[in-house]
Amino acid sequence: MTNPPTGRLFTTATGTDLVLHRSFRAPAEDVWASITEPDRTARWFGPWEGDAGPGRTIKVRMAYEEQEPWLDVRIDACEPPTRLALSTVDESGTWHLELLVSGSDGGTELRFVQHLESDAGIGEIGPGWEYYLDLLVAARDGTPRPSFDDYYPAMKPYFEGLRGPA
């Protein structure tokens, strides 16, 4: 059984932000390593290769997607160990993502933000990010990987309900 969804939508001046969070009993630097080091991202998202740095583009393999496609990902900002901003363009459009890490009292909070132009497709996007963040938790905890079938379509109504009335 999966955890309940954590996603929330917030209206911004340029569209909508999808925000999800996870908490870890680990130092911020260790959580940062899980989202930035290629051998550790391979455990929950996919490996990456290239010369990483702000303004540069790396190649990321989406290891948990059909056919494990490689994706060009631009690093828009990298402020260790607190903020990583990324963008990518694919057949679904342009994706702007931020991972925000904050630590306190032996624990660390990871806030994942996707900056969206609109909330269209949120019923598919939200469950996907919940799945990937739970893959991160499983990789860090050494627990079994979740199944995407437990996230989609089960969480679709929750995320569509965040949109509010039309």
N, C-alpha and C positions, 0 to 999 in steps of 0.2 A: 504494500500500500504506500502511496506517495504522501508526502506532506501536503498540507493545504497550500494553495497558491499565495504568494506574497506580493504579487504585482499590483501596482497602483498606477493610475494615469493622472497626469497633471497638465493643465493647459499652460502653454508658454506663449510668448510674443511671436514665436515662429512656428508653432504647431503644438505638438503634444509630446510629453516625456513619459515613457514607460519606465518605472523604477521598481526594481526587485532587490531584495537583500538576503544575505546569509550571514550568520554569526559563527565564529570559530574560536575555540580555546587554543589560541596560538598567537605568537607575536606578529605584529603587522608585517615585519620583514619576511617572515616565513610564508604568510599568505601572499605577499607581493611576489615572492619567488614562484608560487604556484600559478600565477597568472602571467608571468613574464619569461620564465626560463623554458627553452624548447623541450627539454626532456620531461619537465613537469607539466607543461600544457598538453603534451602528447597523451598524458594519462586521463585527461578529461575532455579535451576539445580536439586537439591534434597538434602535431609538431609544426614548427615553423623554421624557415631558413632565410638567411640574408643578413645584411649589415644593419642591425636595428639602431634606431635613433630618431629623434624628432625630425619630421620632414622627409623621412625615408620610407621606402616601401619594402615590405617583406612578403614572402610567400607562406601561406598557412594552408595546411591540409586539413580539411574538415573530416576527421577520421570517423565520425559517428553519423555521417550522412551517406546516402546511397552513392556508390561509385567513388566515395572519398575524394571529392574534387579539391583542387588547389585553388586558392583565392589570393589575389593581390590585396594586401592590407597596408594602408598608409598610417604611420604613427604620427598623429597630429600633436600629441603632447606626451611627455614621459617625465614625471616628477616623483622619483622613487622616495619612499615607498608609499605614496599617497594617491597618485592620480595617473591613469593611463587613458588617453583618448585616441580612438582609432576610427578610421573610415574606410569604406570599401564600396565598390560599385559592382553589381551583378545584374542578372536578368530581372531581379525583383526591385531594383532601383538602387539608390544610394543609402547606405547605412552609416549613421554616426553613433558611436558607442563610447561610453565612459565607464571606467571601473575605478571606484573611489574606495580607498582603504583607510580605515581609522582604527587605531588601537587604544585600549584603556583597560586597566585592571586585569592584565593577563589575557584579555580577549580581543578579538578583532572583528570589526563589522566590515563587510564588503557590500557596497551599494553599486548595483549595475544599472546604468541608465542608457536607454536607447532614445535618441532625439528623433522624433518622427515628424514628418510634415503634416500628417493627419493620423487619425486612429483607424483608418481603413486597414483591414486585415489583422486587427489586434487579436482576433479569435484564434489565429494560427501562430502569430509571432509570440504572444505571451507564453503559451504552453511550451514552445520551443526553448525559450530562455529559462523557464523553470526547470526543464529537463537538463539543460547544460549546466546550470548552477548546482543541481543535485548530483550530476556527474562529478563536478568539482568536489563536493562534500564527500562523496563515496571514495574518490581517489585519495583524498586527504585522510579519511578515516579508515581506509582499507576494508570498506564494506562492499557488498555486491553492487554492481552498476544497476541503476534503475532501467526499466523498459520504457521506451517512448510511448508504447501503447497505453501506459498508465496516465499519460499526460494529454495526449490528443487522441480522440476528440473530447475526453472527459472534462478538461479544463476550459474548453472553448466557450461554454455558456458563461462561466465566471468572467472571463476577459471581455466578452461582448457586453456583459452587464455593466462593466466599468464605463462604458461609453455614455451611459445616461440616455435620456429621451432624445429622439431625433428632432 
